[in-house]
């Protein structure tokens, strides 16, 4: 199991992709080749006000 870290720009891209497409978490995760649970965590961080994602004006 890998401990991959994602750069803030990638996280922003992932969250934007989820918000701006008709795809669900599973579809976006597959398109970005990441685990759906990781994408869910990124979305949760954004909703909670994570400084990197919120300051990048994701929505």
N, C-alpha and C positions, 0 to 999 in steps of 0.2 A: 504494500500500500504506500502510495506516494504522499508526501507532504507538500504538494504544489501550492505556491503562493501566486496570486494573481495581482498584476499591477492595477492601480486605481483606474487607469483608462480602460482596461479590459472589463472591470466590474461595471463601469458606467455604460459601456457598450452592451453588456449583457442585460442590464436592467432596462436600458432604453429599448432593446430588442423586444423584451417581454411586454413593455408598455405600448409599443407602436406596431405590433403585429397581431394577427389573429391567432397565432400559435399559443399554446399553453406552455407551462413550464417545461414539460417533457419535450415538446417540439423545439423550443428555443435551445434547451440544453443539448439536444442532439445536434442541432445546427452548429452550435459553438464547440461541440465535442467536450462537454463538461458534464459532471454528475448533476442530475436534477436537484439533488439535495443541496449542492453547493449554490446553484442558482437561487433556490428558495432562501438560503441563508443570506445571499446578497440582497434579495428583495426585502427580507425582514430587516436587515441592517439599514436599508434605505428608508423604510417606513419608520424605523426607530430614530432616525436622524443621524445616522453615521456621517461624520464630518466629511469624509472624502466623497461619498455619493451625494449627499445633500448639497454640498458646496459646488458640485458640478452641474447643478440644475438639471437633474435627470428628467423630471417630469415636464 
